[in-house]
Amino acid sequence: MIALTGATGLIGGLVRERLDAAGTPTRLIVRDPARLRTPHPDVRTAGYGDADALLRALAGIGTLFMVSAAESADRVSQHRTLIDSAARAGVTRIVYLSFLGADPQASFTLARDHAATETHLRASGLAFTFLRDNFYHRLIPQMAGPDGVIRGPGGEGRIGSVAHSDVADAVVAVLQAGRSPAAGPGAARYDGQTFTLTGPSTWSLAEGATELSEATGRPVTYLPESVTQARASRAHFGAPEWEVTGWISSYLAIAAGDMDVVTDDLERLTGHPAQDLPEYLRLNPDAYRHLLP
């Protein structure tokens, strides 16, 4: 049986819907069952940091789909607890939704969490597949403030962003993949592999603002900032230092070209082309409803 984490979120919810439609048995592991949009016959309650609850929730599971925990100062510790609990419970395979360029020295500081998680999973002895996605298309509307301005030290860097729905299709393709004799006895087709999931093209923050202007019918602009200016413009949020650093470093990673990546991995996994940003905005007006005039 396949266990899904993150089923109350966007990616996990989409993966659940697709597997339900295919008649694939799943177990949902969630922190708050009340947040599920629709009932499910097999739901277990467990947080990533609760080893005992995870051990019970993962009993009898062969494959686990692992989305990352909510961004926090102790996210890596939570991930390690989940992986260790899965190994103790008898899980044999984890499909982990990681992030583009996961590396201990990544410019985007939160990508370092994914690197640490990948390292721990590799050392666990479990079979694994890493799906490293680029930023989501949904990011561009979220970057814009109520005044229609995108502010940040992103320079002229470009982003090969991707749609949530496409990533969910890729996840399902990997979860449902059959056995591969070439990979070893009992191995699944994609065990031990890493895929980078992107859209079909890249865009700059200025171009993204233009696309938002066309979608919303109101002016949206990009205002480049220095790091000092970026800290000042975000001070009113009162967020902890690690979070502010993560926000700002995401723009620095864009400026450095780290997000200027396009691959055909998604199309190879799903059999269909990836959605570009203009198509996403056309099909998902809820993503920018807060910007509508």
Phi and psi in degrees as a GROMACS rama.xvg file:
@    title "Ramachandran Plot"
@    xaxis  label "Phi"
@    yaxis  label "Psi"
@TYPE xy
-100.204  130.682  ILE-2
-103.567  139.872  ALA-3
-117.358  130.527  LEU-4
-99.0442  163.668  THR-5
71.5432  21.0362  GLY-6
-69.8192  -13.259  ALA-7
-91.8469  -1.90968  THR-8
-100.595  -174.667  GLY-9
-67.7793  -57.8145  LEU-10
-65.9074  -49.8237  ILE-11
-59.9953  -38.3329  GLY-12
-65.5093  -40.6643  GLY-13
-67.1138  -39.8854  LEU-14
-63.2441  -44.2954  VAL-15
-57.7869  -47.7426  ARG-16
-57.7638  -42.4264  GLU-17
-68.751  -41.4539  ARG-18
-69.9429  -37.7766  LEU-19
-60.1157  -44.2056  ASP-20
-64.0578  -30.3317  ALA-21
-85.3039  -3.6874  ALA-22
75.7013  21.9052  GLY-23
-84.5795  122.932  THR-24
-63.7588  132.739  PRO-25
-137.529  159.075  THR-26
-122.585  132.187  ARG-27
-98.3071  127.669  LEU-28
-112.145  111.195  ILE-29
-133.844  159.33  VAL-30
-81.5029  -33.2849  ARG-31
-138.351  96.2608  ASP-32
-57.158  -24.9487  PRO-33
-64.6503  -18.6425  ALA-34
-85.5821  -6.16041  ARG-35
-66.4916  135.714  LEU-36
-71.3192  -32.5596  ARG-37
-139.261  155.198  THR-38
-63.9297  158.518  PRO-39
-143.284  143.23  HIS-40
-72.6792  -17.1945  PRO-41
-136.231  93.2749  ASP-42
-123.562  132.016  VAL-43
-123.383  142.788  ARG-44
-100.59  122.092  THR-45
-165.286  135.315  ALA-46
-91.0235  158.636  GLY-47
-61.5183  -26.5582  TYR-48
-93.058  2.05375  GLY-49
-102.294  91.2782  ASP-50
-61.1647  -41.92  ALA-51
-65.3278  -44.6645  ASP-52
-65.8697  -37.8392  ALA-53
-66.0353  -39.9148  LEU-54
-60.097  -41.989  LEU-55
-69.0521  -41.9316  ARG-56
-67.8275  -28.6149  ALA-57
-95.5147  0.885724  LEU-58
-60.2929  129.888  ALA-59
83.3952  5.6822  GLY-60
-94.3237  136.72  ILE-61
-95.8213  -47.2996  GLY-62
-120.621  135.715  THR-63
-118.953  127.998  LEU-64
-92.9188  120.342  PHE-65
-115.06  109.365  MET-66
-89.4795  157.934  VAL-67
-71.8308  151.028  SER-68
-67.4714  163.616  ALA-69
-55.6544  143.769  ALA-70
-57.4106  127.88  GLU-71
-160.742  168.135  SER-72
-67.6137  -23.4126  ALA-73
-113.817  26.4658  ASP-74
-60.4316  -41.3121  ARG-75
-62.3837  -41.3364  VAL-76
-60.475  -41.6003  SER-77
-62.3756  -42.9631  GLN-78
-61.786  -42.2199  HIS-79
-63.6409  -38.7253  ARG-80
-63.453  -41.7564  THR-81
-63.3445  -46.6338  LEU-82
-63.1023  -45.9698  ILE-83
-63.5361  -39.7105  ASP-84
-65.8866  -39.4151  SER-85
-61.6166  -43.7592  ALA-86
-62.6343  -42.4874  ALA-87
-65.5967  -33.0697  ARG-88
-78.8308  -10.7805  ALA-89
99.6853  7.72088  GLY-90
-61.4892  140.087  VAL-91
-108.749  -15.0896  THR-92
-149.411  134.269  ARG-93
-124.028  128.017  ILE-94
-101.15  113.743  VAL-95
-108.251  126.738  TYR-96
-85.4465  101.474  LEU-97
-100.206  -153.366  SER-98
-141.54  147.656  PHE-99
-48.5147  131.541  LEU-100
68.6917  26.2484  GLY-101
-54.5661  117.728  ALA-102
-159.693  143.812  ASP-103
-58.8578  -22.8693  PRO-104
-109.877  19.6505  GLN-105
-58.0238  142.347  ALA-106
-60.2317  -41.7996  SER-107
-78.5318  108.061  PHE-108
-60.8751  -32.2186  THR-109
-72.3726  -19.1441  LEU-110
-69.018  -20.6979  ALA-111
-67.4626  -30.8092  ARG-112
-60.3391  -40.6198  ASP-113
-67.7356  -37.5348  HIS-114
-61.5758  -44.2244  ALA-115
-64.0531  -37.4533  ALA-116
-67.4418  -43.9714  THR-117
-59.8792  -42.6509  GLU-118
-60.6168  -43.6557  THR-119
-66.3894  -38.2525  HIS-120
-69.5496  -39.2808  LEU-121
-60.2417  -36.4587  ARG-122
-81.7975  -9.06898  ALA-123
-75.4069  -19.9487  SER-124
88.9466  -6.43445  GLY-125
-80.3977  151.079  LEU-126
-68.2258  148.163  ALA-127
-148.091  156.278  PHE-128
-135.276  132.412  THR-129
-104.571  126.461  PHE-130
-111.766  103.511  LEU-131
-97.3469  106.063  ARG-132
-93.9231  153.56  ASP-133
-76.2719  -179.699  ASN-134
-57.7777  152.561  PHE-135
-83.759  149.936  TYR-136
-52.8932  -34.2499  HIS-137
-62.1911  -16.7048  ARG-138
-62.2535  -39.5524  LEU-139
-62.22  -44.953  ILE-140
-64.1194  -33.2629  PRO-141
-69.2479  -24.9279  GLN-142
-71.0094  -28.2106  MET-143
-80.3139  132.203  ALA-144
-77.7023  174.088  GLY-145
-58.05  -22.8322  PRO-146
-84.9971  2.70306  ASP-147
78.5601  23.2837  GLY-148
-117.262  130.39  VAL-149
-94.9029  119.002  ILE-150
-116.799  133.707  ARG-151
166.681  161.651  GLY-152
-84.8231  54.629  PRO-153
-92.2303  -4.61554  GLY-154
53.7646  -138.896  GLY-155
-106.852  18.1416  GLU-156
-62.6337  159.085  GLY-157
-118.902  156.12  ARG-158
-129.317  126.832  ILE-159
-94.1965  58.2023  GLY-160
-65.2106  165.519  SER-161
-139.92  154.181  VAL-162
-84.2758  142.361  ALA-163
-54.2217  -42.6885  HIS-164
-63.2642  -36.5883  SER-165
-69.0545  -40.6803  ASP-166
-62.4311  -41.3783  VAL-167
-61.2406  -40.1662  ALA-168
-61.3853  -40.5592  ASP-169
-66.8912  -40.9687  ALA-170
-59.1464  -47.0453  VAL-171
-62.9481  -39.6326  VAL-172
-60.1706  -40.1601  ALA-173
-73.36  -41.9218  VAL-174
-62.6183  -34.0535  LEU-175
-94.0198  1.02158  GLN-176
-61.7627  142.287  ALA-177
-79.1861  -175.558  GLY-178
-74.7268  154.6  ARG-179
-131.191  104.979  SER-180
-56.0774  -31.7443  PRO-181
-66.3177  -25.5973  ALA-182
-86.5721  -4.26169  ALA-183
116.971  160.631  GLY-184
-56.4239  124.952  PRO-185
76.5249  2.01587  GLY-186
-80.6472  143.923  ALA-187
-78.7069  160.006  ALA-188
-56.8066  -37.5465  ARG-189
-106.99  13.3402  TYR-190
-58.3617  136.862  ASP-191
79.2853  4.49072  GLY-192
-106.268  155.594  GLN-193
-122.369  131.342  THR-194
-121.412  140.829  PHE-195
-107.503  116.77  THR-196
-102.542  118.758  LEU-197
-136.625  171.367  THR-198
-77.7415  -176.623  GLY-199
-86.1536  -7.98016  PRO-200
-156.268  170.909  SER-201
-113.456  160.74  THR-202
-144.974  149.321  TRP-203
-87.6186  167.234  SER-204
-63.8787  -35.0765  LEU-205
-65.5774  -40.7107  ALA-206
-68.9985  -36.4082  GLU-207
-63.4058  -39.3612  GLY-208
-62.7965  -39.2836  ALA-209
-63.5673  -42.5222  THR-210
-62.1107  -39.7215  GLU-211
-66.2186  -37.5701  LEU-212
-60.0592  -43.9617  SER-213
-67.3124  -37.0869  GLU-214
-73.0926  -37.7858  ALA-215
-94.3687  -21.0108  THR-216
77.9013  16.3538  GLY-217
-133.767  155.446  ARG-218
-66.5678  127.918  PRO-219
-125.883  131.413  VAL-220
-129.728  163.11  THR-221
-111.077  127.452  TYR-222
-116.152  104.968  LEU-223
-63.4895  141.042  PRO-224
-124.675  158.614  GLU-225
-81.8682  168.573  SER-226
-61.2675  -41.0552  VAL-227
-61.7749  -44.2799  THR-228
-64.4704  -37.7698  GLN-229
-64.2098  -40.3068  ALA-230
-65.0759  -41.3136  ARG-231
-66.1041  -39.2252  ALA-232
-74.5374  -12.8814  SER-233
-108.191  0.080923  ARG-234
-62.3093  -30.8395  ALA-235
-68.5087  -14.9847  HIS-236
-72.57  -24.7416  PHE-237
65.3375  28.6356  GLY-238
-78.9244  155.119  ALA-239
-65.2816  160.003  PRO-240
-58.1033  -43.5023  GLU-241
-60.9284  -34.3178  TRP-242
-74.5678  -43.1279  GLU-243
-61.7115  -42.8819  VAL-244
-60.5723  -40.2279  THR-245
-62.6694  -45.5068  GLY-246
-57.9476  -50.8844  TRP-247
-68.2201  -39.5525  ILE-248
-66.4407  -23.5234  SER-249
-63.8115  -38.4868  SER-250
-70.4793  -39.0578  TYR-251
-63.5301  -36.0193  LEU-252
-65.9798  -38.4342  ALA-253
-61.8418  -48.3709  ILE-254
-59.8447  -35.2792  ALA-255
-76.7767  -7.55422  ALA-256
88.8598  6.64327  GLY-257
-65.6602  -27.1564  ASP-258
-96.6319  0.773737  MET-259
-83.3111  65.8255  ASP-260
-132.557  131.104  VAL-261
-132.725  129.648  VAL-262
-129.194  169.484  THR-263
-102.973  15.6686  ASP-264
-59.6581  -41.7666  ASP-265
-63.3201  -45.105  LEU-266
-66.141  -36.8609  GLU-267
-65.4443  -36.0688  ARG-268
-75.3624  -40.902  LEU-269
-97.0465  -23.9748  THR-270
83.6707  5.43967  GLY-271
-134.674  153.528  HIS-272
-67.9481  153.734  PRO-273
-76.3843  149.094  ALA-274
-78.5446  136.785  GLN-275
-89.4541  172.899  ASP-276
-62.9555  -46.4528  LEU-277
-58.5814  -40.8839  PRO-278
-65.5077  -40.9777  GLU-279
-59.2952  -47.2202  TYR-280
-63.9132  -35.3895  LEU-281
-66.5693  -36.1807  ARG-282
-90.5531  -12.6266  LEU-283
-130.571  66.3019  ASN-284
-62.9885  -23.8114  PRO-285
-62.3346  -24.9889  ASP-286
-66.613  -24.343  ALA-287
-126.337  23.5062  TYR-288
-59.1622  -33.539  ARG-289
-67.3822  -12.627  HIS-290
-102.452  -5.10524  LEU-291
-68.3503  142.78  LEU-292
